[in-house]
Amino acid sequence: MASAMPNFVTRLFRPFTSSTRMGLNPDGAAQNFPPNAQKCTVAAGCFWGVEHLYRKHFDGKGLLDARVGYIGGDTSNPSYRAVCSGRTGHAESLQVTFDPSLVTYATLLEFFYKMHDPTTKNRQGADTGTQYRSAIFYHSDEQEKVARDVTERAQKQWWKSNTITTEILKADPVKDWFDAESYHQLYLENNPGGYECPAHYVRSFPPLAE
């Protein structure tokens, strides 16, 4: 069993299969989201831990769905093996669907800057490569404005000793996003003790001042 293996070895030996473009929740059932639902797409290293922390923190607090996948690359429908090669340009990412009446986009991005190290370019912990880069993929002009504002404040107040390397890029929902293989979805819930990047934990930062 994967969970019986050392964490790093578990990550090395996870299977390679094809990804899918289908927008389904982890148990395979189509979702009906409220009309005000929005998406938040971020990259912060190994997507197992990113998804796990977001679900743990925002479950019942506005998170409607969360999918891990690949974004920001040059090829269509990439496999995990291809992404791991570093040659497709994709980042391992998380796409959250949320209810903005219960949780704001800014709150989700503030959490993003707490749960990983945005100052290590193309690296989180021992995971190195462009697929592990820090990035925010915005879905509207308003999201871009919020992303740049939160990033500026996080730099000045939380990460002032180092430079934030997070990319802020426009997401193309048709060309950019590809769901990862089904076994990656809810990975740490289904595989307790599976690999978790040591850089993924919630820092005890004070609230960001305006």
Secondary structure, 3 states (H helix, E strand, C coil): CHHHCCHHHHHHCCCCCCCECCCCCCCCCCCCCCCCCEEEEEEECCHHHHHHHHHHHHECCCEEEEEEEEECCCCCCCCHHHHHCCCCCCEEEEEEEECCCCCCHHHHHHHHHHHCCCCCCCEECCEECHHHCEEEEECCHHHHHHHHHHHHHHHHHCCCCCCCCCEEEECCCCCCCEECCHHHCCHHHHCCCCCCCCCCCCCCCCCCCC
